[in-house]
């Protein structure tokens, strides 16, 4: 999920009571909850390298202890600066406990990223298989609202109590943080229940007289009852919108069928490229499109993943997201790779 949700989740876990055990607990959990995204530095090696290493070792059970250690190292450096400034923390830091908190924070990051349809590789580097729960959109307004309210509302109440001269509580906001985390869990349960209904609905019907080989439902923004469905049959893929609350498939009658093309030397050459191998390892419903360049100058081969195809609307933001998550391989007339990149050049 996006960074703000990770940061706020770490803050709520600290406020829920963990900050009462040791100093610097909130700082540690906030940093550790976003720590695995340090792999974003891989994009400096190019978009293909970024795709290959994003949500890799730093989002794995093997990498989590190292992310925790790096986090505690950063927190220790900040603590030394605090001491040099002549200030003190409310509680002395317990470094062993803080390492445990950092490990917890990094593991929650893996869990939250697992909930959306991009996926994670938790068993890397021994098993590079992608896993995804497919229940959360990358930005979930309801979850964000719950986390923000759980942190902000107790602060507002504390201002009121200070105004009336009430006794100052050393650790505020525990109830609000617990409420936020419980609300988060409830949203996950509702999402999971609706997701199962959507997938079962997709599997229960035939498509142009063909039974589905597999079917998936992927989350959309805001509405937890509307899903982007993808069905694979022997001959084609069909993408459709699913309303899990109403039990309807394709309520707007805009389902799209993509017939599976035959393999050609062009598509095989593109799939053997570095981008092709990385993309096909990550994609769940890959589709390959070929564009012939004029004057027999070569070919442009595009890799798409149908799980990111939102049929509800075709806004600029939707087209941009779809483009960012697509890959392009440029071949010359002899099928040599000339260029490759993710997104737009």
ABEGO torsion letter per residue (X at the ends): XBAAAAAAAAAAAAAAGAAAABBGAAAAAAAAAAAAAAAAAAAAAEAAAAAAABGBAAABAAAAAAAAAAAAAAAAAAAAAAAAAGBBBABBBBAAAAAAAAAAAAAAAAAAAAABAAEBBAAOAABABBBBAGABBABBAAAAAAAAAAAAAAAAAAAAAAAAGBBBBABBGAAAAAAAAAAAAAAAAAAAAAAAAAAAAAAABBBGGBBBABBBBBBBBGBAABBBBBBBBAABBBBBBBBAAAGBBGAAGABBBBBBBBBBAAAAAAAABAAAAAAAAABABBBBBBBBBBGGAEBBBBBBBAAABBAABABAAAAAAAAAABBBBBBBAAGBBABBBBEBX
